[in-house]
Amino acid sequence: MNSCPFCPIGAGDVEGELVAHRTANVFVLPVPWQRAKNLGHCLVLPAAHVTSLHAAPRGLLAELFDVVAQVTAAVREVFGAPGSMVLQNDDIPGQTLSHLHVHVIPRSPDDGFILADPGKLEIPFEARAQQAARLREALTGR
């Protein structure tokens, strides 16, 4: 039995009043815990149980990110946010929700939102060029 909390919502079985938007394959939910200065934080999810971005079919990805773009525009209008942040965690260690989802977080100049990591390192140009070359090879086979 699938214990995913999002699958019944995606199937239309429960919590329909929380679904802000639905297309044939994607739905939008406000998250239950939101920062006071980032009200309107939403998740955009596929209705079907897909566990990672790289496992999603291309057509679903196109629909998913089309809806993400619509939500970024809507949070500006509805919550007065001049911008938004789009985040997606893909199979990260410790992740407890294994249903693909994209966060759309309304942002304002004074919201104090940080994703800062004090352990960040400045990577020199040569090292970044090497990273780019390795990724290029993996992505294109060249």
Backbone as JSON, one array per atom type, in Angstrom:
{
  "sequence": "MNSCPFCPIGAGDVEGELVAHRTANVFVLPVPWQRAKNLGHCLVLPAAHVTSLHAAPRGLLAELFDVVAQVTAAVREVFGAPGSMVLQNDDIPGQTLSHLHVHVIPRSPDDGFILADPGKLEIPFEARAQQAARLREALTGR",
  "N": [[0.84, -1.18, 0.0], [0.53, 2.21, -0.82], [1.88, 4.77, 1.05], [2.03, 7.43, 0.6], [1.36, 10.79, 1.25], [0.46, 12.56, -0.67], [-0.61, 11.27, -2.9], [-3.42, 10.41, -2.6], [-4.6, 12.95, -2.64], [-3.8, 13.88, -5.13], [-5.21, 12.07, -6.69], [-7.71, 12.99, -6.29], [-9.21, 12.12, -4.18], [-9.17, 13.06, -1.51], [-9.13, 16.04, 0.55], [-9.83, 18.07, -1.29], [-10.55, 20.76, -1.08], [-8.23, 22.02, -0.47], [-6.77, 22.07, -2.76], [-5.41, 24.27, -4.9], [-5.2, 24.6, -7.61], [-5.65, 22.65, -10.54], [-4.57, 20.61, -13.15], [-4.65, 18.35, -15.94], [-2.66, 16.58, -15.11], [-1.3, 17.62, -12.92], [-1.18, 19.26, -9.73], [-1.78, 21.89, -7.28], [-0.87, 22.86, -4.03], [-1.18, 24.74, -1.0], [1.43, 24.87, 1.41], [1.47, 23.29, 4.67], [2.95, 24.47, 6.78], [4.12, 27.67, 7.03], [6.32, 30.43, 6.56], [5.94, 33.49, 8.29], [6.45, 35.83, 6.82], [6.37, 34.91, 4.27], [3.92, 34.11, 3.26], [1.71, 32.05, 1.42], [3.27, 30.12, 0.33], [3.64, 27.44, -1.76], [3.18, 24.07, -3.04], [3.86, 22.41, -6.06], [2.75, 19.65, -7.7], [2.95, 16.41, -9.34], [0.03, 14.54, -10.25], [0.17, 11.79, -10.41], [2.15, 9.26, -8.78], [5.3, 10.09, -8.75], [8.69, 9.85, -8.13], [11.02, 11.35, -8.44], [12.63, 14.11, -10.09], [14.21, 13.47, -12.33], [13.08, 11.07, -13.06], [10.65, 11.61, -14.1], [8.37, 11.71, -16.84], [8.98, 13.5, -19.92], [6.81, 15.02, -20.97], [5.21, 15.35, -18.7], [6.97, 16.84, -17.14], [7.05, 19.21, -18.62], [4.39, 20.08, -18.31], [4.29, 20.29, -15.52], [6.2, 22.34, -14.96], [5.1, 24.39, -16.43], [2.84, 24.9, -14.92], [4.14, 25.66, -12.55], [5.25, 28.1, -13.43], [2.88, 29.56, -13.82], [1.99, 29.67, -11.17], [4.02, 31.21, -10.0], [3.42, 33.68, -11.09], [0.85, 34.05, -10.04], [1.23, 34.22, -7.23], [2.37, 36.69, -6.97], [0.27, 38.4, -7.58], [-1.79, 37.58, -5.75], [-0.63, 37.51, -3.16], [0.86, 39.78, -3.04], [3.56, 39.69, -3.49], [6.65, 40.72, -4.76], [8.24, 38.97, -6.09], [9.35, 35.52, -6.45], [10.61, 32.41, -5.16], [11.78, 29.43, -6.53], [12.05, 26.11, -5.73], [13.38, 22.79, -5.72], [13.79, 19.68, -4.34], [15.6, 16.78, -4.9], [15.52, 13.58, -4.22], [17.09, 13.91, -1.88], [19.35, 13.24, 0.86], [17.75, 12.19, 3.82], [15.3, 13.18, 3.08], [11.85, 13.12, 3.52], [9.47, 13.02, 2.13], [8.63, 11.34, -0.63], [7.46, 12.03, -3.04], [7.53, 13.67, -6.02], [7.89, 17.15, -5.96], [7.58, 20.69, -6.33], [8.6, 23.63, -4.85], [7.08, 26.8, -4.53], [7.81, 29.85, -3.43], [6.64, 32.81, -2.17], [8.33, 35.94, -2.31], [9.66, 38.82, -0.68], [11.28, 42.03, -0.38], [11.93, 42.54, 2.33], [11.75, 40.12, 3.68], [13.59, 38.47, 4.97], [14.3, 35.87, 4.38], [16.45, 33.14, 4.22], [18.72, 30.9, 2.73], [21.12, 30.32, 3.48], [24.33, 28.83, 3.84], [26.77, 28.32, 6.08], [28.96, 26.82, 5.52], [29.6, 27.08, 2.89], [31.78, 27.23, 0.08], [33.98, 29.27, -1.83], [34.36, 28.59, -5.13], [37.01, 28.23, -7.32], [37.49, 29.55, -10.68], [38.71, 27.68, -12.47], [38.15, 25.19, -11.29], [35.35, 25.24, -11.41], [35.05, 25.25, -14.18], [36.01, 22.74, -14.76], [34.05, 21.21, -13.45], [31.89, 21.91, -15.07], [32.7, 20.79, -17.51], [32.66, 18.04, -16.88], [29.94, 17.69, -16.3], [28.88, 18.44, -18.8], [29.81, 16.36, -20.4], [28.4, 14.21, -19.24], [25.79, 15.0, -19.8], [25.64, 15.31, -22.58], [27.16, 13.38, -23.7], [29.58, 14.01, -24.76]],
  "CA": [[0.0, 0.0, 0.0], [1.29, 3.46, -0.92], [1.6, 5.65, 2.19], [2.32, 8.8, 0.19], [0.23, 11.67, 1.61], [0.02, 13.37, -1.81], [-1.3, 10.47, -3.92], [-4.88, 10.54, -2.52], [-4.98, 14.31, -3.05], [-3.63, 13.91, -6.58], [-6.28, 11.27, -7.28], [-8.98, 13.66, -6.06], [-9.95, 11.4, -3.16], [-9.25, 13.77, -0.24], [-8.64, 17.4, 0.7], [-10.05, 18.85, -2.5], [-10.64, 22.19, -0.8], [-6.87, 22.56, -0.38], [-6.17, 22.12, -4.1], [-5.55, 25.62, -5.44], [-5.26, 24.52, -9.07], [-5.46, 21.29, -11.03], [-4.6, 20.35, -14.59], [-4.84, 16.91, -16.17], [-1.63, 15.76, -14.46], [-0.57, 18.4, -11.92], [-2.01, 20.02, -8.8], [-1.09, 22.87, -6.45], [-1.33, 22.92, -2.64], [-0.41, 25.54, -0.05], [2.08, 24.02, 2.4], [0.86, 23.49, 5.99], [3.77, 25.33, 7.62], [4.63, 28.76, 6.2], [6.96, 31.54, 7.26], [5.01, 34.62, 8.39], [6.72, 36.82, 5.78], [6.33, 34.23, 2.97], [2.62, 33.45, 3.15], [1.39, 31.65, 0.06], [4.22, 29.07, -0.07], [2.88, 26.35, -2.37], [3.84, 22.95, -3.71], [3.3, 22.0, -7.34], [3.03, 18.21, -7.71], [2.24, 15.58, -10.31], [-1.04, 13.75, -9.66], [0.7, 10.42, -10.31], [3.28, 9.13, -7.87], [6.62, 10.14, -9.38], [9.55, 10.09, -6.97], [12.14, 12.27, -8.66], [12.57, 14.93, -11.29], [14.81, 12.76, -13.47], [12.25, 9.91, -13.41], [9.38, 12.1, -14.66], [8.31, 11.8, -18.31], [9.17, 14.87, -20.43], [5.52, 15.72, -21.07], [4.82, 15.72, -17.35], [7.86, 17.94, -16.73], [6.59, 20.43, -19.29], [3.16, 20.52, -17.66], [4.64, 20.66, -14.15], [6.86, 23.65, -14.91], [4.14, 25.38, -16.92], [2.04, 25.27, -13.74], [5.04, 26.42, -11.67], [5.31, 29.47, -13.96], [1.59, 30.19, -13.52], [1.93, 29.93, -9.73], [4.89, 32.34, -9.69], [2.67, 34.9, -11.43], [-0.3, 34.18, -9.15], [1.61, 34.66, -5.88], [2.59, 38.14, -7.06], [-1.04, 39.05, -7.54], [-2.59, 37.23, -4.58], [0.05, 37.78, -1.89], [1.59, 41.03, -3.12], [5.0, 39.42, -3.52], [7.26, 41.19, -6.0], [8.95, 37.87, -6.73], [9.2, 34.22, -5.81], [11.74, 31.48, -5.26], [11.36, 28.1, -6.93], [12.99, 25.11, -5.22], [13.0, 21.39, -5.88], [14.74, 18.74, -3.77], [15.48, 15.53, -5.65], [16.12, 12.42, -3.54], [18.17, 14.33, -0.98], [19.41, 12.45, 2.09], [16.86, 12.64, 4.87], [14.01, 13.64, 2.56], [10.8, 12.22, 4.01], [8.39, 12.96, 1.15], [9.23, 10.83, -1.86], [6.61, 12.38, -4.18], [8.09, 14.84, -6.68], [7.19, 18.41, -5.7], [8.33, 21.92, -6.55], [8.17, 24.71, -3.96], [7.02, 28.19, -4.99], [7.8, 30.63, -2.2], [6.57, 34.25, -2.41], [9.45, 36.67, -1.71], [9.59, 40.27, -0.55], [12.6, 42.55, -0.02], [12.19, 42.54, 3.77], [11.27, 38.88, 4.29], [14.63, 37.83, 5.77], [14.43, 34.46, 4.01], [17.82, 32.77, 3.86], [19.11, 29.51, 2.52], [22.57, 30.43, 3.63], [25.08, 27.72, 4.41], [28.07, 28.87, 6.47], [30.02, 25.96, 5.01], [29.82, 27.29, 1.45], [33.13, 27.57, -0.34], [34.11, 29.91, -3.13], [35.01, 27.65, -6.03], [37.75, 28.95, -8.35], [37.05, 29.41, -12.06], [39.23, 26.45, -13.07], [37.39, 24.07, -10.73], [33.99, 25.3, -11.98], [35.17, 24.85, -15.58], [36.14, 21.28, -14.74], [32.72, 20.7, -13.14], [31.07, 22.1, -16.27], [33.12, 19.79, -18.5], [32.17, 16.73, -16.47], [28.49, 17.7, -16.5], [28.66, 18.46, -20.25], [30.02, 14.98, -20.88], [27.29, 13.37, -18.77], [24.54, 15.44, -20.4], [25.64, 15.21, -24.03], [27.98, 12.26, -24.16], [30.79, 14.54, -25.4]],
  "C": [[0.88, 1.25, 0.0], [0.91, 4.36, 0.25], [1.91, 7.11, 1.86], [1.13, 9.7, 0.52], [-0.32, 12.46, 0.42], [-0.79, 12.58, -2.83], [-2.83, 10.54, -3.8], [-5.38, 11.93, -2.93], [-4.89, 14.41, -4.56], [-4.72, 13.15, -7.31], [-7.65, 11.92, -7.1], [-9.81, 13.02, -4.97], [-10.13, 12.18, -1.86], [-8.76, 15.2, -0.39], [-8.76, 18.26, -0.55], [-10.1, 20.34, -2.27], [-9.27, 22.84, -0.65], [-6.19, 22.66, -1.74], [-6.47, 23.49, -4.7], [-5.74, 25.62, -6.95], [-5.02, 23.08, -9.47], [-5.5, 21.3, -12.55], [-4.8, 18.85, -14.75], [-3.88, 16.08, -15.33], [-0.91, 16.41, -13.28], [-1.57, 19.09, -10.99], [-1.14, 20.89, -7.9], [-1.73, 22.9, -5.06], [-0.54, 23.96, -1.88], [0.21, 24.6, 0.99], [1.49, 24.29, 3.79], [1.65, 24.41, 6.92], [4.4, 26.39, 6.73], [5.3, 29.8, 7.09], [6.03, 32.75, 7.2], [5.21, 35.65, 7.28], [6.75, 36.2, 4.38], [5.02, 33.47, 2.82], [2.28, 33.21, 1.69], [2.34, 30.61, -0.5], [3.41, 27.86, -0.54], [3.8, 25.23, -2.84], [3.1, 22.69, -5.01], [3.73, 20.55, -7.52], [2.35, 17.51, -8.87], [1.15, 14.79, -9.58], [-0.58, 12.3, -9.47], [1.9, 10.4, -9.38], [4.57, 8.99, -8.68], [7.57, 10.54, -8.26], [10.66, 11.09, -7.19], [11.98, 12.99, -10.0], [13.09, 14.17, -12.5], [14.01, 11.53, -13.89], [10.94, 10.33, -14.08], [9.44, 12.12, -16.19], [8.38, 13.26, -18.75], [7.87, 15.66, -20.51], [5.02, 16.18, -19.71], [5.68, 16.88, -16.85], [7.41, 19.25, -17.34], [5.33, 20.97, -18.61], [3.44, 21.01, -16.24], [5.23, 22.07, -14.1], [6.03, 24.75, -15.57], [3.28, 25.85, -15.75], [2.89, 26.05, -12.75], [5.1, 27.87, -12.13], [4.01, 30.23, -13.67], [1.49, 30.56, -12.05], [2.84, 31.1, -9.36], [4.21, 33.67, -10.03], [1.53, 35.12, -10.44], [0.09, 34.67, -7.77], [1.93, 36.15, -5.86], [1.27, 38.87, -6.86], [-1.75, 38.82, -6.21], [-1.95, 37.66, -3.27], [0.9, 39.04, -1.92], [3.1, 40.87, -3.12], [5.59, 39.94, -4.83], [8.02, 40.09, -6.75], [8.7, 36.57, -5.99], [10.48, 33.42, -5.98], [11.16, 30.11, -5.59], [12.45, 27.12, -6.51], [12.47, 23.71, -5.49], [14.11, 20.54, -5.3], [14.53, 17.39, -4.43], [16.25, 14.42, -4.94], [17.26, 12.82, -2.61], [18.18, 13.44, 0.26], [18.52, 13.05, 3.17], [15.5, 13.13, 4.39], [12.94, 12.63, 2.96], [9.63, 12.09, 3.04], [8.96, 12.54, -0.19], [8.31, 11.02, -3.07], [7.19, 13.67, -4.76], [7.24, 16.07, -6.36], [8.15, 19.58, -5.88], [7.73, 22.98, -5.63], [8.12, 26.02, -4.73], [6.81, 29.02, -3.73], [7.74, 32.11, -2.55], [7.7, 34.96, -1.66], [9.21, 38.16, -1.75], [10.96, 40.77, -0.11], [12.92, 42.44, 1.47], [11.84, 41.21, 4.44], [12.32, 38.13, 5.12], [14.86, 36.36, 5.46], [15.88, 34.17, 3.63], [17.92, 31.26, 3.65], [20.62, 29.43, 2.69], [23.16, 29.19, 4.29], [26.45, 28.26, 4.79], [29.24, 28.02, 5.98], [30.28, 26.12, 3.52], [31.26, 27.72, 1.19], [33.08, 28.33, -1.65], [34.93, 28.98, -4.01], [35.71, 28.43, -7.14], [37.23, 28.63, -9.76], [37.47, 28.07, -12.65], [38.46, 25.22, -12.57], [35.97, 24.05, -11.27], [34.0, 24.89, -13.44], [35.29, 23.33, -15.69], [34.79, 20.63, -14.41], [31.82, 20.78, -14.37], [31.41, 21.07, -17.33], [32.59, 18.41, -18.15], [30.66, 16.63, -16.65], [28.14, 17.66, -17.99], [28.78, 17.07, -20.82], [28.86, 14.08, -20.47], [25.99, 13.71, -19.48], [24.5, 15.23, -21.91], [26.42, 14.03, -24.57], [29.24, 12.71, -24.86], [31.68, 15.2, -24.39]]
}
